[in-house]
Amino acid sequence: MTAVTTQDLDVAEGRPEGMSMPLLGMVLFIASEVMFFGGLFAAYFNIRADAGTNWPPAGLERLHATLPAIFTGVLLLSSVTMHLGVLAIRRGNVKALSRWVGLTLLLGIIFLCGQIYDYAHLDFTIRDGV
C-alpha cells in the first residue's frame, strides 16, 4: 500500500498541477518583452556613454515628439476601450462588447496608420548610423 500525497489528491479532484498553460504563456511573453526592451535600453546607454560630451548627436537637437505622443495616446485609449468591452461581456452585453471591440480595432488602425506616416517622414534612413 502506497501513501497518498496532496499531488495525487489534486489530480484526482481534477485540479491541474503546476502553473496553467495560459498563465505560463503570459509569463514567458512578458519576460521576453522585458528582455527585448532591456536590450534596447542597454544599447541606448552604451551609445550615450560612448558619445561623451557630444550629445545629442548633430541634427538631433530638437525631437519632434508631438505626433508620437498623440499616437501613443491613441494606443493607450485603445486599451481602455478593450477593457470596457471586457466589462461589457462580463455583464452579458454582447452588443456593447461588439461596439467596444470595433472601436478598439478602429483605434488600432489609426495608430498603425500614424506609425506608417511617422516612419515615412523621418529625417534618417536605415542606412544611417547611430
A tleap script that builds the chain and sets N, CA, C and O, in Angstrom:
source leaprc.protein.ff14SB
mol = sequence {
  NMET THR ALA VAL THR THR GLN ASP LEU ASP
  VAL ALA GLU GLY ARG PRO GLU GLY MET SER
  MET PRO LEU LEU GLY MET VAL LEU PHE ILE
  ALA SER GLU VAL MET PHE PHE GLY GLY LEU
  PHE ALA ALA TYR PHE ASN ILE ARG ALA ASP
  ALA GLY THR ASN TRP PRO PRO ALA GLY LEU
  GLU ARG LEU HIE ALA THR LEU PRO ALA ILE
  PHE THR GLY VAL LEU LEU LEU SER SER VAL
  THR MET HIE LEU GLY VAL LEU ALA ILE ARG
  ARG GLY ASN VAL LYS ALA LEU SER ARG TRP
  VAL GLY LEU THR LEU LEU LEU GLY ILE ILE
  PHE LEU CYS GLY GLN ILE TYR ASP TYR ALA
  HIE LEU ASP PHE THR ILE ARG ASP GLY CVAL
}
set mol.1.N position { 0.835 -1.173 0.000 }
set mol.1.CA position { 0.000 0.000 0.000 }
set mol.1.C position { 0.888 1.248 0.000 }
set mol.1.O position { 1.837 1.348 0.778 }
set mol.2.N position { 0.562 2.204 -0.892 }
set mol.2.CA position { 1.383 3.410 -1.006 }
set mol.2.C position { 0.687 4.572 -0.326 }
set mol.2.O position { -0.536 4.592 -0.184 }
set mol.3.N position { 1.483 5.532 0.088 }
set mol.3.CA position { 0.930 6.722 0.740 }
set mol.3.C position { 0.336 7.646 -0.315 }
set mol.3.O position { 0.872 7.764 -1.417 }
set mol.4.N position { -0.770 8.301 0.025 }
set mol.4.CA position { -1.428 9.240 -0.878 }
set mol.4.C position { -0.869 10.634 -0.592 }
set mol.4.O position { -0.857 11.087 0.552 }
set mol.5.N position { -0.408 11.305 -1.648 }
set mol.5.CA position { 0.158 12.646 -1.483 }
set mol.5.C position { -0.886 13.690 -1.883 }
set mol.5.O position { -1.912 13.368 -2.481 }
set mol.6.N position { -0.598 14.944 -1.539 }
set mol.6.CA position { -1.507 16.021 -1.932 }
set mol.6.C position { -1.536 16.178 -3.443 }
set mol.6.O position { -2.548 16.604 -4.000 }
set mol.7.N position { -0.448 15.841 -4.108 }
set mol.7.CA position { -0.425 15.923 -5.569 }
set mol.7.C position { -1.406 14.906 -6.156 }
set mol.7.O position { -2.109 15.206 -7.121 }
set mol.8.N position { -1.452 13.702 -5.574 }
set mol.8.CA position { -2.404 12.700 -6.030 }
set mol.8.C position { -3.835 13.175 -5.827 }
set mol.8.O position { -4.697 12.930 -6.671 }
set mol.9.N position { -4.094 13.853 -4.711 }
set mol.9.CA position { -5.433 14.363 -4.443 }
set mol.9.C position { -5.819 15.454 -5.434 }
set mol.9.O position { -6.961 15.504 -5.890 }
set mol.10.N position { -4.862 16.334 -5.770 }
set mol.10.CA position { -5.132 17.393 -6.745 }
set mol.10.C position { -5.528 16.807 -8.092 }
set mol.10.O position { -6.483 17.268 -8.717 }
set mol.11.N position { -4.788 15.780 -8.545 }
set mol.11.CA position { -5.074 15.167 -9.832 }
set mol.11.C position { -6.414 14.433 -9.764 }
set mol.11.O position { -7.199 14.483 -10.710 }
set mol.12.N position { -6.672 13.759 -8.656 }
set mol.12.CA position { -7.921 13.010 -8.514 }
set mol.12.C position { -9.127 13.943 -8.488 }
set mol.12.O position { -10.198 13.569 -8.966 }
set mol.13.N position { -8.979 15.141 -7.943 }
set mol.13.CA position { -10.094 16.091 -7.883 }
set mol.13.C position { -10.202 16.933 -9.139 }
set mol.13.O position { -11.077 17.795 -9.223 }
set mol.14.N position { -9.345 16.709 -10.110 }
set mol.14.CA position { -9.435 17.435 -11.369 }
set mol.14.C position { -8.697 18.757 -11.383 }
set mol.14.O position { -8.786 19.498 -12.361 }
set mol.15.N position { -7.980 19.067 -10.338 }
set mol.15.CA position { -7.203 20.306 -10.318 }
set mol.15.C position { -5.882 20.073 -11.017 }
set mol.15.O position { -5.203 19.087 -10.730 }
set mol.16.N position { -5.499 20.952 -11.928 }
set mol.16.CA position { -4.219 20.757 -12.618 }
set mol.16.C position { -3.061 20.997 -11.667 }
set mol.16.O position { -3.148 21.794 -10.733 }
set mol.17.N position { -1.995 20.299 -11.925 }
set mol.17.CA position { -0.819 20.512 -11.096 }
set mol.17.C position { 0.094 21.525 -11.762 }
set mol.17.O position { 0.217 21.542 -12.986 }
set mol.18.N position { 0.727 22.357 -10.976 }
set mol.18.CA position { 1.627 23.357 -11.508 }
set mol.18.C position { 0.904 24.566 -12.082 }
set mol.18.O position { -0.270 24.805 -11.801 }
set mol.19.N position { 1.634 25.319 -12.892 }
set mol.19.CA position { 1.106 26.545 -13.483 }
set mol.19.C position { 0.282 26.208 -14.722 }
set mol.19.O position { 0.646 25.322 -15.497 }
set mol.20.N position { -0.829 26.920 -14.904 }
set mol.20.CA position { -1.657 26.676 -16.082 }
set mol.20.C position { -0.929 27.151 -17.332 }
set mol.20.O position { -0.083 28.043 -17.267 }
set mol.21.N position { -1.260 26.554 -18.463 }
set mol.21.CA position { -0.595 26.903 -19.725 }
set mol.21.C position { -0.824 28.365 -20.133 }
set mol.21.O position { 0.128 29.021 -20.555 }
set mol.22.N position { -2.047 28.901 -20.023 }
set mol.22.CA position { -2.206 30.323 -20.376 }
set mol.22.C position { -1.371 31.247 -19.491 }
set mol.22.O position { -0.794 32.218 -19.982 }
set mol.23.N position { -1.302 30.956 -18.201 }
set mol.23.CA position { -0.502 31.780 -17.298 }
set mol.23.C position { 0.985 31.663 -17.634 }
set mol.23.O position { 1.703 32.663 -17.652 }
set mol.24.N position { 1.438 30.447 -17.898 }
set mol.24.CA position { 2.831 30.248 -18.280 }
set mol.24.C position { 3.151 30.993 -19.573 }
set mol.24.O position { 4.210 31.609 -19.690 }
set mol.25.N position { 2.241 30.937 -20.541 }
set mol.25.CA position { 2.446 31.657 -21.791 }
set mol.25.C position { 2.558 33.149 -21.571 }
set mol.25.O position { 3.414 33.801 -22.168 }
set mol.26.N position { 1.696 33.705 -20.714 }
set mol.26.CA position { 1.736 35.143 -20.444 }
set mol.26.C position { 3.021 35.531 -19.712 }
set mol.26.O position { 3.615 36.567 -20.010 }
set mol.27.N position { 3.445 34.720 -18.772 }
set mol.27.CA position { 4.690 35.000 -18.047 }
set mol.27.C position { 5.878 34.976 -19.002 }
set mol.27.O position { 6.753 35.839 -18.929 }
set mol.28.N position { 5.912 33.992 -19.897 }
set mol.28.CA position { 7.014 33.922 -20.861 }
set mol.28.C position { 6.975 35.094 -21.841 }
set mol.28.O position { 8.021 35.625 -22.212 }
set mol.29.N position { 5.780 35.499 -22.260 }
set mol.29.CA position { 5.657 36.645 -23.155 }
set mol.29.C position { 6.168 37.920 -22.486 }
set mol.29.O position { 6.929 38.678 -23.087 }
set mol.30.N position { 5.754 38.152 -21.252 }
set mol.30.CA position { 6.193 39.354 -20.531 }
set mol.30.C position { 7.703 39.310 -20.306 }
set mol.30.O position { 8.378 40.333 -20.419 }
set mol.31.N position { 8.232 38.135 -19.990 }
set mol.31.CA position { 9.684 38.015 -19.797 }
set mol.31.C position { 10.429 38.330 -21.090 }
set mol.31.O position { 11.474 38.980 -21.062 }
set mol.32.N position { 9.898 37.875 -22.223 }
set mol.32.CA position { 10.576 38.171 -23.497 }
set mol.32.C position { 10.509 39.661 -23.816 }
set mol.32.O position { 11.463 40.215 -24.361 }
set mol.33.N position { 9.398 40.319 -23.485 }
set mol.33.CA position { 9.291 41.760 -23.705 }
set mol.33.C position { 10.275 42.520 -22.812 }
set mol.33.O position { 10.896 43.485 -23.255 }
set mol.34.N position { 10.416 42.092 -21.574 }
set mol.34.CA position { 11.367 42.736 -20.661 }
set mol.34.C position { 12.785 42.601 -21.208 }
set mol.34.O position { 13.562 43.556 -21.160 }
set mol.35.N position { 13.125 41.431 -21.722 }
set mol.35.CA position { 14.471 41.243 -22.285 }
set mol.35.C position { 14.659 42.080 -23.546 }
set mol.35.O position { 15.727 42.658 -23.749 }
set mol.36.N position { 13.638 42.152 -24.391 }
set mol.36.CA position { 13.730 42.939 -25.619 }
set mol.36.C position { 13.974 44.411 -25.298 }
set mol.36.O position { 14.909 45.014 -25.825 }
set mol.37.N position { 13.138 44.994 -24.436 }
set mol.37.CA position { 13.305 46.402 -24.102 }
set mol.37.C position { 14.553 46.633 -23.261 }
set mol.37.O position { 15.173 47.692 -23.354 }
set mol.38.N position { 14.925 45.665 -22.451 }
set mol.38.CA position { 16.176 45.778 -21.705 }
set mol.38.C position { 17.369 45.883 -22.646 }
set mol.38.O position { 18.290 46.661 -22.399 }
set mol.39.N position { 17.356 45.098 -23.731 }
set mol.39.CA position { 18.422 45.183 -24.730 }
set mol.39.C position { 18.448 46.532 -25.417 }
set mol.39.O position { 19.519 47.086 -25.663 }
set mol.40.N position { 17.265 47.070 -25.734 }
set mol.40.CA position { 17.208 48.392 -26.360 }
set mol.40.C position { 17.747 49.472 -25.429 }
set mol.40.O position { 18.509 50.339 -25.856 }
set mol.41.N position { 17.354 49.421 -24.164 }
set mol.41.CA position { 17.864 50.402 -23.203 }
set mol.41.C position { 19.370 50.258 -23.016 }
set mol.41.O position { 20.079 51.259 -22.913 }
set mol.42.N position { 19.865 49.025 -22.971 }
set mol.42.CA position { 21.307 48.807 -22.826 }
set mol.42.C position { 22.060 49.382 -24.021 }
set mol.42.O position { 23.114 49.995 -23.855 }
set mol.43.N position { 21.523 49.189 -25.223 }
set mol.43.CA position { 22.166 49.749 -26.418 }
set mol.43.C position { 22.166 51.273 -26.357 }
set mol.43.O position { 23.171 51.909 -26.674 }
set mol.44.N position { 21.037 51.859 -25.949 }
set mol.44.CA position { 20.970 53.319 -25.846 }
set mol.44.C position { 22.003 53.838 -24.847 }
set mol.44.O position { 22.737 54.778 -25.150 }
set mol.45.N position { 22.067 53.234 -23.658 }
set mol.45.CA position { 23.003 53.711 -22.643 }
set mol.45.C position { 24.450 53.532 -23.096 }
set mol.45.O position { 25.308 54.351 -22.766 }
set mol.46.N position { 24.727 52.466 -23.850 }
set mol.46.CA position { 26.068 52.243 -24.368 }
set mol.46.C position { 26.438 53.320 -25.385 }
set mol.46.O position { 27.537 53.872 -25.333 }
set mol.47.N position { 25.531 53.617 -26.304 }
set mol.47.CA position { 25.776 54.667 -27.303 }
set mol.47.C position { 25.936 56.018 -26.616 }
set mol.47.O position { 26.804 56.813 -26.978 }
set mol.48.N position { 25.095 56.266 -25.629 }
set mol.48.CA position { 25.138 57.538 -24.895 }
set mol.48.C position { 26.451 57.693 -24.155 }
set mol.48.O position { 27.028 58.780 -24.137 }
set mol.49.N position { 26.933 56.613 -23.539 }
set mol.49.CA position { 28.193 56.673 -22.797 }
set mol.49.C position { 29.377 56.892 -23.737 }
set mol.49.O position { 30.318 57.606 -23.391 }
set mol.50.N position { 29.335 56.286 -24.922 }
set mol.50.CA position { 30.430 56.456 -25.884 }
set mol.50.C position { 30.448 57.846 -26.506 }
set mol.50.O position { 31.491 58.292 -26.984 }
set mol.51.N position { 29.314 58.535 -26.508 }
set mol.51.CA position { 29.241 59.856 -27.145 }
set mol.51.C position { 29.948 60.929 -26.328 }
set mol.51.O position { 30.359 61.953 -26.875 }
set mol.52.N position { 30.092 60.711 -25.043 }
set mol.52.CA position { 30.749 61.700 -24.182 }
set mol.52.C position { 29.977 63.003 -24.145 }
set mol.52.O position { 28.780 63.019 -23.856 }
set mol.53.N position { 30.675 64.110 -24.443 }
set mol.53.CA position { 30.029 65.428 -24.379 }
set mol.53.C position { 29.327 65.782 -25.682 }
set mol.53.O position { 28.659 66.814 -25.754 }
set mol.54.N position { 29.461 64.958 -26.707 }
set mol.54.CA position { 28.824 65.229 -28.000 }
set mol.54.C position { 27.401 64.656 -28.023 }
set mol.54.O position { 27.060 63.862 -28.900 }
set mol.55.N position { 26.597 65.054 -27.077 }
set mol.55.CA position { 25.223 64.549 -27.014 }
set mol.55.C position { 24.265 65.710 -26.933 }
set mol.55.O position { 24.539 66.618 -26.149 }
set mol.56.N position { 23.213 65.771 -27.635 }
set mol.56.CA position { 22.759 64.780 -28.616 }
set mol.56.C position { 23.574 64.870 -29.892 }
set mol.56.O position { 24.225 65.884 -30.139 }
set mol.57.N position { 23.547 63.817 -30.711 }
set mol.57.CA position { 24.296 63.853 -31.973 }
set mol.57.C position { 23.831 65.003 -32.855 }
set mol.57.O position { 22.706 65.483 -32.719 }
set mol.58.N position { 24.694 65.438 -33.751 }
set mol.58.CA position { 24.372 66.558 -34.645 }
set mol.58.C position { 23.095 66.258 -35.422 }
set mol.58.O position { 22.912 65.155 -35.938 }
set mol.59.N position { 22.230 67.237 -35.497 }
set mol.59.CA position { 20.977 67.088 -36.222 }
set mol.59.C position { 19.820 66.635 -35.363 }
set mol.59.O position { 18.686 66.591 -35.840 }
set mol.60.N position { 20.070 66.298 -34.114 }
set mol.60.CA position { 19.001 65.841 -33.225 }
set mol.60.C position { 18.814 66.776 -32.038 }
set mol.60.O position { 18.449 66.339 -30.947 }
set mol.61.N position { 19.064 68.045 -32.250 }
set mol.61.CA position { 18.930 68.990 -31.145 }
set mol.61.C position { 17.483 69.075 -30.660 }
set mol.61.O position { 17.231 69.299 -29.476 }
set mol.62.N position { 16.548 68.897 -31.570 }
set mol.62.CA position { 15.134 69.008 -31.192 }
set mol.62.C position { 14.387 67.785 -31.692 }
set mol.62.O position { 14.382 67.492 -32.887 }
set mol.63.N position { 13.769 67.088 -30.786 }
set mol.63.CA position { 12.950 65.943 -31.167 }
set mol.63.C position { 11.539 66.408 -31.468 }
set mol.63.O position { 10.982 67.234 -30.744 }
set mol.64.N position { 10.970 65.887 -32.520 }
set mol.64.CA position { 9.587 66.187 -32.871 }
set mol.64.C position { 8.718 65.078 -32.275 }
set mol.64.O position { 8.520 64.029 -32.887 }
set mol.65.N position { 8.216 65.326 -31.094 }
set mol.65.CA position { 7.503 64.276 -30.362 }
set mol.65.C position { 5.995 64.467 -30.341 }
set mol.65.O position { 5.300 63.704 -29.670 }
set mol.66.N position { 5.464 65.453 -31.048 }
set mol.66.CA position { 4.032 65.717 -30.986 }
set mol.66.C position { 3.223 64.561 -31.549 }
set mol.66.O position { 2.339 64.036 -30.874 }
set mol.67.N position { 3.519 64.159 -32.788 }
set mol.67.CA position { 2.767 63.051 -33.395 }
set mol.67.C position { 2.948 61.740 -32.638 }
set mol.67.O position { 1.958 61.058 -32.375 }
set mol.68.N position { 4.179 61.359 -32.277 }
set mol.68.CA position { 4.305 60.128 -31.494 }
set mol.68.C position { 3.534 60.186 -30.174 }
set mol.68.O position { 2.988 59.172 -29.738 }
set mol.69.N position { 3.482 61.341 -29.541 }
set mol.69.CA position { 2.724 61.465 -28.291 }
set mol.69.C position { 1.233 61.283 -28.542 }
set mol.69.O position { 0.546 60.628 -27.758 }
set mol.70.N position { 0.731 61.858 -29.630 }
set mol.70.CA position { -0.695 61.710 -29.960 }
set mol.70.C position { -1.030 60.249 -30.223 }
set mol.70.O position { -2.031 59.734 -29.724 }
set mol.71.N position { -0.181 59.579 -31.016 }
set mol.71.CA position { -0.473 58.192 -31.351 }
set mol.71.C position { -0.243 57.248 -30.171 }
set mol.71.O position { -0.864 56.187 -30.105 }
set mol.72.N position { 0.629 57.611 -29.250 }
set mol.72.CA position { 0.743 56.845 -28.009 }
set mol.72.C position { -0.539 56.972 -27.201 }
set mol.72.O position { -1.008 55.995 -26.617 }
set mol.73.N position { -1.110 58.183 -27.165 }
set mol.73.CA position { -2.402 58.378 -26.501 }
set mol.73.C position { -3.499 57.550 -27.143 }
set mol.73.O position { -4.342 56.988 -26.444 }
set mol.74.N position { -3.498 57.466 -28.480 }
set mol.74.CA position { -4.488 56.639 -29.192 }
set mol.74.C position { -4.317 55.179 -28.791 }
set mol.74.O position { -5.303 54.483 -28.549 }
set mol.75.N position { -3.072 54.710 -28.719 }
set mol.75.CA position { -2.810 53.330 -28.330 }
set mol.75.C position { -3.281 53.054 -26.901 }
set mol.75.O position { -3.881 52.012 -26.636 }
set mol.76.N position { -3.015 53.971 -25.992 }
set mol.76.CA position { -3.477 53.804 -24.608 }
set mol.76.C position { -4.996 53.827 -24.526 }
set mol.76.O position { -5.591 53.070 -23.759 }
set mol.77.N position { -5.624 54.694 -25.313 }
set mol.77.CA position { -7.087 54.745 -25.333 }
set mol.77.C position { -7.672 53.438 -25.850 }
set mol.77.O position { -8.737 53.017 -25.399 }
set mol.78.N position { -6.987 52.791 -26.791 }
set mol.78.CA position { -7.491 51.516 -27.299 }
set mol.78.C position { -7.480 50.442 -26.211 }
set mol.78.O position { -8.331 49.553 -26.217 }
set mol.79.N position { -6.537 50.512 -25.286 }
set mol.79.CA position { -6.552 49.541 -24.187 }
set mol.79.C position { -7.718 49.813 -23.246 }
set mol.79.O position { -8.283 48.882 -22.671 }
set mol.80.N position { -8.079 51.076 -23.087 }
set mol.80.CA position { -9.237 51.417 -22.249 }
set mol.80.C position { -10.522 50.891 -22.887 }
set mol.80.O position { -11.370 50.320 -22.201 }
set mol.81.N position { -10.665 51.085 -24.204 }
set mol.81.CA position { -11.884 50.615 -24.865 }
set mol.81.C position { -11.976 49.089 -24.826 }
set mol.81.O position { -13.070 48.538 -24.707 }
set mol.82.N position { -10.836 48.406 -24.927 }
set mol.82.CA position { -10.865 46.942 -24.833 }
set mol.82.C position { -11.279 46.501 -23.440 }
set mol.82.O position { -12.029 45.537 -23.290 }
set mol.83.N position { -10.797 47.195 -22.426 }
set mol.83.CA position { -11.189 46.872 -21.055 }
set mol.83.C position { -12.691 47.090 -20.861 }
set mol.83.O position { -13.358 46.295 -20.198 }
set mol.84.N position { -13.213 48.161 -21.437 }
set mol.84.CA position { -14.653 48.395 -21.342 }
set mol.84.C position { -15.431 47.287 -22.042 }
set mol.84.O position { -16.524 46.928 -21.605 }
set mol.85.N position { -14.880 46.742 -23.122 }
set mol.85.CA position { -15.501 45.598 -23.779 }
set mol.85.C position { -15.518 44.372 -22.888 }
set mol.85.O position { -16.511 43.645 -22.845 }
set mol.86.N position { -14.426 44.138 -22.176 }
set mol.86.CA position { -14.373 43.012 -21.241 }
set mol.86.C position { -15.417 43.180 -20.142 }
set mol.86.O position { -16.100 42.225 -19.771 }
set mol.87.N position { -15.535 44.404 -19.623 }
set mol.87.CA position { -16.554 44.648 -18.598 }
set mol.87.C position { -17.958 44.425 -19.150 }
set mol.87.O position { -18.829 43.913 -18.446 }
set mol.88.N position { -18.180 44.807 -20.407 }
set mol.88.CA position { -19.496 44.629 -21.017 }
set mol.88.C position { -19.848 43.158 -21.155 }
set mol.88.O position { -20.981 42.769 -20.872 }
set mol.89.N position { -18.902 42.333 -21.582 }
set mol.89.CA position { -19.222 40.912 -21.763 }
set mol.89.C position { -19.384 40.214 -20.419 }
set mol.89.O position { -20.119 39.231 -20.322 }
set mol.90.N position { -18.721 40.698 -19.396 }
set mol.90.CA position { -18.936 40.129 -18.059 }
set mol.90.C position { -20.355 40.378 -17.577 }
set mol.90.O position { -20.908 39.594 -16.806 }
set mol.91.N position { -20.945 41.489 -18.046 }
set mol.91.CA position { -22.338 41.770 -17.724 }
set mol.91.C position { -23.296 41.042 -18.670 }
set mol.91.O position { -24.513 41.085 -18.487 }
set mol.92.N position { -22.738 40.376 -19.680 }
set mol.92.CA position { -23.552 39.650 -20.637 }
set mol.92.C position { -24.053 40.507 -21.791 }
set mol.92.O position { -24.957 40.088 -22.514 }
set mol.93.N position { -23.494 41.682 -21.979 }
set mol.93.CA position { -23.942 42.610 -23.011 }
set mol.93.C position { -23.075 42.422 -24.262 }
set mol.93.O position { -22.037 43.067 -24.410 }
set mol.94.N position { -23.513 41.533 -25.157 }
set mol.94.CA position { -22.748 41.209 -26.354 }
set mol.94.C position { -22.718 42.388 -27.323 }
set mol.94.O position { -21.706 42.625 -27.983 }
set mol.95.N position { -23.821 43.125 -27.410 }
set mol.95.CA position { -23.879 44.269 -28.327 }
set mol.95.C position { -22.850 45.337 -27.930 }
set mol.95.O position { -22.162 45.886 -28.791 }
set mol.96.N position { -22.747 45.629 -26.635 }
set mol.96.CA position { -21.763 46.609 -26.163 }
set mol.96.C position { -20.343 46.099 -26.402 }
set mol.96.O position { -19.453 46.871 -26.759 }
set mol.97.N position { -20.135 44.796 -26.203 }
set mol.97.CA position { -18.815 44.220 -26.476 }
set mol.97.C position { -18.437 44.449 -27.934 }
set mol.97.O position { -17.309 44.845 -28.230 }
set mol.98.N position { -19.369 44.201 -28.840 }
set mol.98.CA position { -19.083 44.398 -30.272 }
set mol.98.C position { -18.716 45.842 -30.573 }
set mol.98.O position { -17.798 46.102 -31.350 }
set mol.99.N position { -19.427 46.780 -29.961 }
set mol.99.CA position { -19.113 48.198 -30.179 }
set mol.99.C position { -17.731 48.555 -29.646 }
set mol.99.O position { -16.959 49.232 -30.325 }
set mol.100.N position { -17.415 48.103 -28.429 }
set mol.100.CA position { -16.120 48.427 -27.830 }
set mol.100.C position { -14.970 47.791 -28.606 }
set mol.100.O position { -13.932 48.420 -28.810 }
set mol.101.N position { -15.156 46.541 -29.040 }
set mol.101.CA position { -14.095 45.879 -29.810 }
set mol.101.C position { -13.930 46.562 -31.169 }
set mol.101.O position { -12.808 46.715 -31.652 }
set mol.102.N position { -15.033 46.972 -31.785 }
set mol.102.CA position { -14.955 47.710 -33.046 }
set mol.102.C position { -14.200 49.020 -32.888 }
set mol.102.O position { -13.379 49.378 -33.733 }
set mol.103.N position { -14.484 49.741 -31.790 }
set mol.103.CA position { -13.782 50.994 -31.520 }
set mol.103.C position { -12.300 50.730 -31.253 }
set mol.103.O position { -11.442 51.504 -31.677 }
set mol.104.N position { -12.002 49.639 -30.551 }
set mol.104.CA position { -10.608 49.269 -30.299 }
set mol.104.C position { -9.885 48.981 -31.607 }
set mol.104.O position { -8.746 49.406 -31.799 }
set mol.105.N position { -10.546 48.261 -32.505 }
set mol.105.CA position { -9.963 47.970 -33.809 }
set mol.105.C position { -9.714 49.248 -34.600 }
set mol.105.O position { -8.661 49.406 -35.217 }
set mol.106.N position { -10.678 50.155 -34.580 }
set mol.106.CA position { -10.515 51.435 -35.274 }
set mol.106.C position { -9.330 52.220 -34.709 }
set mol.106.O position { -8.534 52.771 -35.470 }
set mol.107.N position { -9.209 52.272 -33.390 }
set mol.107.CA position { -8.084 52.974 -32.766 }
set mol.107.C position { -6.752 52.309 -33.118 }
set mol.107.O position { -5.747 52.992 -33.315 }
set mol.108.N position { -6.746 50.980 -33.195 }
set mol.108.CA position { -5.534 50.272 -33.590 }
set mol.108.C position { -5.128 50.604 -35.017 }
set mol.108.O position { -3.944 50.774 -35.307 }
set mol.109.N position { -6.110 50.695 -35.909 }
set mol.109.CA position { -5.824 51.058 -37.301 }
set mol.109.C position { -5.306 52.490 -37.379 }
set mol.109.O position { -4.374 52.774 -38.132 }
set mol.110.N position { -5.905 53.391 -36.606 }
set mol.110.CA position { -5.433 54.782 -36.573 }
set mol.110.C position { -3.984 54.830 -36.086 }
set mol.110.O position { -3.162 55.556 -36.645 }
set mol.111.N position { -3.674 54.058 -35.048 }
set mol.111.CA position { -2.307 54.016 -34.524 }
set mol.111.C position { -1.336 53.513 -35.587 }
set mol.111.O position { -0.283 54.114 -35.800 }
set mol.112.N position { -1.684 52.416 -36.255 }
set mol.112.CA position { -0.787 51.870 -37.279 }
set mol.112.C position { -0.594 52.838 -38.441 }
set mol.112.O position { 0.521 52.988 -38.940 }
set mol.113.N position { -1.661 53.494 -38.876 }
set mol.113.CA position { -1.533 54.497 -39.948 }
set mol.113.C position { -0.636 55.650 -39.497 }
set mol.113.O position { 0.159 56.168 -40.282 }
set mol.114.N position { -0.765 56.048 -38.237 }
set mol.114.CA position { 0.102 57.103 -37.705 }
set mol.114.C position { 1.555 56.677 -37.671 }
set mol.114.O position { 2.447 57.474 -37.961 }
set mol.115.N position { 1.800 55.411 -37.314 }
set mol.115.CA position { 3.172 54.915 -37.299 }
set mol.115.C position { 3.749 54.890 -38.714 }
set mol.115.O position { 4.898 55.278 -38.925 }
set mol.116.N position { 2.962 54.439 -39.670 }
set mol.116.CA position { 3.428 54.401 -41.060 }
set mol.116.C position { 3.741 55.815 -41.537 }
set mol.116.O position { 4.774 56.046 -42.166 }
set mol.117.N position { 2.856 56.758 -41.241 }
set mol.117.CA position { 3.087 58.156 -41.636 }
set mol.117.C position { 4.362 58.693 -40.984 }
set mol.117.O position { 5.191 59.323 -41.642 }
set mol.118.N position { 4.507 58.436 -39.684 }
set mol.118.CA position { 5.661 58.959 -38.950 }
set mol.118.C position { 6.960 58.379 -39.494 }
set mol.118.O position { 7.924 59.115 -39.702 }
set mol.119.N position { 6.998 57.064 -39.729 }
set mol.119.CA position { 8.218 56.448 -40.252 }
set mol.119.C position { 8.524 56.905 -41.669 }
set mol.119.O position { 9.691 56.992 -42.051 }
set mol.120.N position { 7.488 57.199 -42.459 }
set mol.120.CA position { 7.702 57.639 -43.841 }
set mol.120.C position { 8.297 59.041 -43.901 }
set mol.120.O position { 8.901 59.405 -44.910 }
set mol.121.N position { 8.141 59.829 -42.851 }
set mol.121.CA position { 8.614 61.214 -42.855 }
set mol.121.C position { 9.796 61.452 -41.915 }
set mol.121.O position { 10.037 62.586 -41.502 }
set mol.122.N position { 10.527 60.402 -41.577 }
set mol.122.CA position { 11.700 60.561 -40.717 }
set mol.122.C position { 12.827 61.239 -41.484 }
set mol.122.O position { 12.890 61.176 -42.712 }
set mol.123.N position { 13.711 61.885 -40.740 }
set mol.123.CA position { 14.842 62.582 -41.346 }
set mol.123.C position { 16.047 61.671 -41.557 }
set mol.123.O position { 17.100 62.141 -41.989 }
set mol.124.N position { 15.918 60.390 -41.265 }
set mol.124.CA position { 17.019 59.465 -41.458 }
set mol.124.C position { 16.481 58.168 -42.056 }
set mol.124.O position { 15.278 57.906 -42.040 }
set mol.125.N position { 17.412 57.356 -42.589 }
set mol.125.CA position { 17.033 56.100 -43.193 }
set mol.125.C position { 17.732 54.963 -42.458 }
set mol.125.O position { 18.505 55.188 -41.526 }
set mol.126.N position { 17.449 53.752 -42.889 }
set mol.126.CA position { 18.059 52.593 -42.242 }
set mol.126.C position { 19.559 52.521 -42.535 }
set mol.126.O position { 20.296 51.849 -41.814 }
set mol.127.N position { 20.019 53.211 -43.590 }
set mol.127.CA position { 21.451 53.204 -43.941 }
set mol.127.C position { 22.252 54.169 -43.063 }
set mol.127.O position { 23.481 54.111 -43.056 }
set mol.128.N position { 21.582 55.049 -42.328 }
set mol.128.CA position { 22.299 55.969 -41.433 }
set mol.128.C position { 22.782 55.224 -40.206 }
set mol.128.O position { 22.170 54.244 -39.783 }
set mol.129.N position { 23.872 55.688 -39.640 }
set mol.129.CA position { 24.407 55.081 -38.422 }
set mol.129.C position { 23.836 55.765 -37.188 }
set mol.129.O position { 23.026 56.687 -37.283 }
set mol.130.N position { 24.279 55.290 -36.027 }
set mol.130.CA position { 23.803 55.893 -34.800 }
set mol.130.C position { 24.356 57.289 -34.641 }
set mol.130.O position { 24.059 57.961 -33.653 }
savepdb mol mol.pdb
quit
